[in-house]
Amino acid sequence: MSANRSRKRFEGLDGLNEDILIINYMGLSLSGQLSNYAKDNYLLLKEQGPNDGLTLLSDIIAPNSLTIVAIGSDHFFAEDPRINDKTIALMKVVISYLEKCHAF
Protein backbone atom coordinates (compact mmCIF):
# COMPACT_ATOMS: atom_id res chain seq x y z
CA MET A 1 0.00 0.00 0.00
CA SER A 2 1.44 3.34 -1.03
CA ALA A 3 0.17 6.81 -0.30
CA ASN A 4 2.37 8.57 -2.89
CA ARG A 5 -0.51 9.56 -5.19
CA SER A 6 -2.59 10.75 -2.27
CA ARG A 7 0.30 12.76 -0.85
CA LYS A 8 0.53 14.65 -4.17
CA ARG A 9 -3.19 15.46 -3.96
CA PHE A 10 -2.86 16.61 -0.36
CA GLU A 11 0.00 18.96 -1.35
CA GLY A 12 -2.65 21.03 -3.11
CA LEU A 13 -4.33 21.86 0.18
CA ASP A 14 -3.36 25.42 0.97
CA GLY A 15 -4.10 27.41 4.06
CA LEU A 16 -4.15 24.60 6.60
CA ASN A 17 -2.64 25.83 9.83
CA GLU A 18 0.13 23.54 11.05
CA ASP A 19 -1.33 23.77 14.56
CA ILE A 20 -4.51 21.99 13.48
CA LEU A 21 -4.62 18.45 14.79
CA ILE A 22 -5.75 16.00 12.11
CA ILE A 23 -6.77 12.52 13.22
CA ASN A 24 -7.72 9.87 10.70
CA TYR A 25 -10.21 7.31 12.00
CA MET A 26 -9.83 4.47 9.55
CA GLY A 27 -11.82 1.27 9.28
CA LEU A 28 -9.65 -1.75 8.60
CA SER A 29 -11.39 -5.03 7.98
CA LEU A 30 -10.73 -8.31 6.29
CA SER A 31 -12.94 -9.13 3.32
CA GLY A 32 -15.05 -11.43 5.51
CA GLN A 33 -15.75 -8.62 7.99
CA LEU A 34 -17.35 -6.16 5.57
CA SER A 35 -20.84 -4.81 6.23
CA ASN A 36 -23.59 -5.23 3.67
CA TYR A 37 -23.05 -1.59 2.68
CA ALA A 38 -19.39 -2.10 1.80
CA LYS A 39 -19.23 -5.51 0.09
CA ASP A 40 -20.04 -4.46 -3.48
CA ASN A 41 -17.76 -1.41 -3.51
CA TYR A 42 -14.98 -3.36 -1.82
CA LEU A 43 -14.97 -5.83 -4.71
CA LEU A 44 -14.92 -2.99 -7.27
CA LEU A 45 -11.89 -1.39 -5.60
CA LYS A 46 -10.09 -4.62 -4.67
CA GLU A 47 -7.83 -4.61 -7.74
CA GLN A 48 -6.67 -1.05 -6.98
CA GLY A 49 -5.50 -1.90 -3.47
CA PRO A 50 -6.62 -2.17 0.12
CA ASN A 51 -9.88 -0.35 0.71
CA ASP A 52 -12.64 0.12 3.27
CA GLY A 53 -15.53 -0.50 0.90
CA LEU A 54 -15.70 3.10 -0.29
CA THR A 55 -12.17 4.51 -0.46
CA LEU A 56 -8.66 3.22 -1.00
CA LEU A 57 -6.93 3.15 2.39
CA SER A 58 -3.95 5.11 1.04
CA ASP A 59 -6.36 7.95 0.14
CA ILE A 60 -7.73 8.22 3.67
CA ILE A 61 -4.53 9.18 5.48
CA ALA A 62 -3.82 12.90 5.53
CA PRO A 63 -0.17 13.96 5.73
CA ASN A 64 1.22 15.10 9.09
CA SER A 65 -1.62 13.44 10.93
CA LEU A 66 -2.34 10.75 13.47
CA THR A 67 -4.25 7.62 12.55
CA ILE A 68 -6.49 5.49 14.72
CA VAL A 69 -7.43 2.17 13.17
CA ALA A 70 -10.81 0.54 13.80
CA ILE A 71 -9.95 -3.12 13.36
CA GLY A 72 -12.84 -5.11 11.92
CA SER A 73 -14.76 -2.05 10.69
CA ASP A 74 -15.27 -0.82 7.17
CA HIS A 75 -16.15 2.66 5.93
CA PHE A 76 -19.68 2.36 7.29
CA PHE A 77 -19.04 2.55 11.02
CA ALA A 78 -22.80 2.67 11.71
CA GLU A 79 -22.79 -1.12 11.31
CA ASP A 80 -20.63 -1.32 14.44
CA PRO A 81 -22.85 -1.96 17.48
CA ARG A 82 -20.22 -0.30 19.70
CA ILE A 83 -19.74 2.84 17.57
CA ASN A 84 -21.10 5.12 20.30
CA ASP A 85 -18.66 3.75 22.89
CA LYS A 86 -15.79 4.03 20.41
CA THR A 87 -16.75 7.61 19.55
CA ILE A 88 -16.61 8.57 23.23
CA ALA A 89 -13.26 6.79 23.60
CA LEU A 90 -11.93 8.63 20.54
CA MET A 91 -12.97 11.98 22.01
CA LYS A 92 -11.17 11.10 25.26
CA VAL A 93 -8.01 10.32 23.29
CA VAL A 94 -8.24 13.64 21.43
CA ILE A 95 -8.79 15.63 24.63
CA SER A 96 -5.93 13.83 26.39
CA TYR A 97 -3.59 14.39 23.43
CA LEU A 98 -4.45 18.09 23.25
CA GLU A 99 -3.98 18.52 27.00
CA LYS A 100 -0.49 16.97 26.78
CA CYS A 101 0.47 19.06 23.76
CA HIS A 102 -0.64 22.31 25.32
CA ALA A 103 0.55 21.69 28.89
CA PHE A 104 2.47 24.61 30.30
Buried (B, 14 or more C-beta within 10 A) or exposed (E): EEBEEBEEEBEEEEEEEEEEEEBEBBBBBEEEBBBEBBEEBBEEBEEEEEBBBBBBBBBBBBEEEBBEEBEEBBBBBEBBEEBEEBEEEBEEEBEEEEEEEEEE
